[in-house]
Amino acid sequence: MIELGPFHAAFKEYVENDQAELDWNIHYHRDREAFLDFAMPNIKPNLGIGIIAEAFGCEATNNREADPWIKPRFREENRDEIKALEIPDAKTNPAFVRAYERIEYLQSRSDLPLRLVNVPSPLVTASLIWEYTSFIEATMLFPEEVHLLMEKVTEATIAFVQEQLRRIENLYTMGHEMWYIPRDIGIRISDDTAALMSPNLYREFGVKYNSMISRAFGGIVVHSCGDVQNVVVPMMETEGLKG
């Protein structure tokens, strides 16, 4: 698969304008027509990797450099507040409703199939909700609180994807990147935090919750923007791992 042009993320001008995102996708695939590869035209309803963190109440700042910046809600000092953290309602949470509005806009104005809105792994979302460095330290110092957060994040992730699947009429792939993952394979997630973890920590906080997602969707494909050779052995233990 050949991808063209400069990096395209959920920049401010696209997050805030559904038509601009649709136009970009249409022009992008027109430009790709000159190349022979194994990718098919489709639309990525991109709202950034932090959308589930937003649903948990994290403040997001749209910008022109990357996906929306996410302000964490928790650190070591206020970790006890995680007990009261509510799981966002998959149908009514404003961040999720925004995603469904984008899906409806795109599929009502184009016949191209849609990818899923961004699917972060539970580890990625948790490391946005709980300040990143503090979160990595907490996997060793405060595992009980980390597991509690991971359980809530995993439940919300599954419900959000299931609701998307109810709404998307023409699904291209079970993920948010161009790889074609049909529904009978499972779901593709981005698990970038894995690159920073030891094998034992990843087994405890990555494999466990990725396996829960895998069970919900009949399999899983794991991606990481980072060197994950450290955690390949435990990653291979993920239930239903397809790739």
N, C-alpha and C positions, 0 to 999 in steps of 0.2 A: 504494500500500500504506500502510495506516494502522497505526502502532504506538502502543500505549497505555501509560500509566502511567510510573512512575519508571524510571530507568536500571537495567537488570538485567545484571549481569556475573557472573563466576565467583566470587561472594562466598564466604567461608568456609562459611556455613551451607548453601550449595548444592554446592560442590565436595566437601564431606565427607559429603553425604547424597543419594544418588541418588533416593530417594523424594521428598525435598523439591524437587529439580529437576523431577521428573516432575509433581508436584502443581502447581508454579508454571506449567509449560507448559500443562497442562490447563485451569487456571483462566484463564490469559491468553487462550486461544483461545475460551473460553466468553464472556468479556467482549467479545471482538472480534465476536461474532456479531451485535451490534446495528449494525455498520457494514458498508456495502457497499464493497468494494474488490477488488483483484485478487490478494490473497494467500490462500493456502490453509493450513488448520491443519497444523502440523508441530512437531517437537521439535528443539530445539538441544541436543545433548549437550555443553554448554559446560564446558570445563576451563581456559580462559584462553589468551591469545595466546602464552604462554611455554612451552607444553607441549613443543615440540621442544627448546628450550633446556634444559628439565629433563632430557630424555632424554640430553643431552650432559653431564649432571652438574652443572648449575647448581642451587643451593639455591633452593627456592621457599617463600615465606611466605604462607600463606593469611591473608586479612584481610577486613574488612567494608566496605572502601572501593572496591576495584577487583579486577581479575584478580589472581591470586597474584603477589606481588612477586618478581622474579627477581634473584638475586645473581650478578653476572658472574664468570667464571673468569679472564678475561684482561685485561691492560692492556699498554701499550707495554713495560713492564719485563719481562714474562714471555712475550712473544709467541713466542719460540722454542719454547715448549711446545706450540704448536698443531700442530707436526709430529707429535707423539706422540698427538694427540687421536684417539680411536677413534670411528668412526661407529656409533651405536647400532643394535643389531639390531632390526629392525622387528617381529619376532614376540615377542622375549623381554625387551626393555628394560622395566624396571618402570614408567616413566612411560607408555609406550605400552600396556602391559598394563592399567594403570588405565583408560585410554581405552576399551579393548576391553571391559572389565568394565562400564563405564558404558553403552556401546552395547548390550550384551547385556541388561542390566537394563531399559533403557528399551524395547527392542523386544519383550521378553518380557512386558511389562506394559501395553502400549498398542499399538493398531493404527495410530497416527499415523505417517506417514513421518518419517525422520530426516534432518537435515542432517549434514554432516561435522563432526567435531571441528575446532576452530579451525585454519585454514590460514594461517599467517603467510608472507610472502615470505621468501626467503633473506636479504635485507637486514635485515628486522625481527629474525629469529632471531639472525643474526650480531651485531647491535647489542645484543642482550641477553646473549649469551655473552661478548662483548668490550665492556667498559665503554663506554657510549654515546659520550661526548665523545671518549675516546681512540680509539674505533673510527672516528668520522668523520674525525679527524685522520689516522688510519692509512691511510685510502684514498688519501691524498696522500703520506704519508711512508714507509709500509711496504706497498706494493701487493702484493708477493709473498706475504706472510703473510695478507693479507686475502683474496686469491684462493684460497689453500689452504683457509682456513676456509669460504669461500663454496662451494667445491666439495663439501666434506664435508656442509655443511648442506643443500645442494640434493639430494644423493643421499639423505640421511636423510628429507627432506621428501617426496620422490617415493615412497620405500618405505613411509613411514607412511600416506600417502593410499591407496596401492594396497592395503595390508593392510586399511584401513577398508572399502574397496569390496568386498573379499572377504567381509567380515563383516556388513555392513549389508544386511538382507534387503529393505527397502523404502526406497529412497533418495528424498528429496524434492529435494535440490539439491546441486550440486557446489560447495559452499561452506558457510560457517558463518553467513551472514546470511539474511534472509528472501527475498532475490531468488531467483527460480526459474531455475536454470542447469541445463538438462538435460545428460546425459553427452555428447551429440554436439556440444555447444557448447565444452566444455572444462572448466576449473576456475577458480573465483574465489579470489583471494588478497588479503590485506591487506598493503599496501606503504607503510605510514605513513612510513618513513624517507626515502622519495623526496622528501618536502617539504623536506628539509634539504640536498639535494644539487645541485651544479651540473649542467648538461646533460652535460658530458663525463664526470664521475664517475658519473652515473646510467647513461649508456650503457655504461660499463665494468663497473660492479658491480651494476646493476639489470637492464638489458635483457638482458645476456648470460645471467644465471642464470634470469630469468623465462622466457626463450625455451627453456631446457632443460626447465623444468616444462611449458611449453606443448606442446613436442614429445611429452612423456610422456603427456599427457592429451588431445591433439587440439585444443588451443586454450586461451586464457586470458582472463579478465576481471580487470582490475586496479582495486582500490579503494585510496584513501589518505585517512586522517583528517588532511588538511592541504592547504594550497594548493600544487598541483603544476604551476601554469602555467609555472614555470621549466623543467620537464622534460617537458612535453607533446611536444615535437618528438622527442626520443629515445625516449620511451615509445611513440610511434606506430610505431617501428621494431621493436617486440617481435614476434617471430615468432608468427604465429597469433593476434594480438590481436583479440578479439571485442568488447571493450567496456571 
